[in-house]
Amino acid sequence: MRAVVQNCIRRHRVALCRRHPLHSRARVGWPLCWLLAHNYDNQARLRELASRPHPPRVTIFHGSEDEVIPVFMGRQLASMFPRMITFHEVPGAGHNTILFDSRSQIFAAMGEQVRQ
């Protein structure tokens, strides 16, 4: 899935909706860090996107009650690229419920990006 999204971003100026803005394996903490097969360095990917002549808009949805990836990580990631990222903290949403708890907001954000 990650490769498909990145390929789409390379070809088109589209919004990237990330469920959980995981910075890196090291930031997840023990013991979960050992379960991750990949090291997702979203800061590096966002720096790449921000360096483009016309960087895409990025939308992050993060649950306030995420029990796996703390919401402060999403806020921090968004604050690093304020001109490029729109951050939505979804009250009460957890790691596994964010898509259900914010479904209408995600669709609205996607529709808004398509119209632009």
N, C-alpha and C positions, 0 to 999 in steps of 0.2 A: 504494500500500500504506500509506504513512504516513497519508494522510487517512482510510482505513478504520479503522486502529488508533485514531487520535485520536477519530473519531466514536464508536467502540465505548466508549472510556474515558469520553467525555462522558455517554453514556447509561447505562452500567453501572459498578458498582464492580468492576473486574477488574484483574488483573495485566497489566502491560505487559512483554513479553519483548523486549528490544532485542538484536540481534545484536552491534552495535558502538556503544558510547555516544559517538558523535562529538559533540564540543562545538560546533564551528563550522568553517566553511571555513578561517578563518585559522589554526586550530590544526593542520590537516592538514599544512601546509607545502608548499613549492615542490618540484616542479612540479605535484604532485597537486591542489593547491587550485584550479588553473585548469581542471581537468577536471570539477569538481563543478558541477552546474547549480543546486543549491539550497544555501542556508546553513542547516544544521540547528543551531538553538540549543537543545540539549537542556536546558541549565541554565534557560533561560527557560520552557520547557514544564514542567519539573519544579517550578519555583517556582509556576507556575499550579496544578498538581495539588496541591502541598503547601498552598496557601492555601485549599483547599476545606474545608468543615466535616468531611467524611469522605474524606480523600485515599485513593486506591487504593494497594495494595501494588504495588511495581515490582520486577521481577526482571531483573537484567542478567547475561548470560553473555558472557564475554570470554576469548578465547584468550591464553594466556601468550606464545605465539610469533606473535602477530598482526604481520604485516610491513607493514601499511598504517596501522593506528591503534594506537599504543602502549598497552599494557595499563595504564600509569600513568594514562591518561586515564579509563579505566573506573573504576579505584580512586578517583580524585579525584572523579568525578561521584557515586559511591556515598557517599563520605564527606561530601558536602555535605548529604545527606538521609538520615542513618542510620536514622531511625525509619520511613522510607517504602521504602527500597531494600534489597533483598537482593542481594549481589554474589557471583557465582560465577566464579572464575578457573579456566579449564579448562586443565590442564597439557598442554603440547605442541600445543594447537590453534592453527591459523593463521587468517588472515582468511577464507580460502575453505573451511576444513575444520571450522569451529566447529560447524556444524549436524550434521555427521556424528559428530564427536568427542564431542558432548555431548547427543546425541539423547535418550537415556534420562533424563538429568537435566532436560532441558527439559520432556519430557512429565510427569515426576514433579512438577515445580514448577507446571505448568499444572493438573494434577489436584488438587494441594493447594489452589490458589487457588479452584478451582471448588467444592470441598468446604466452604470457609469461608463 
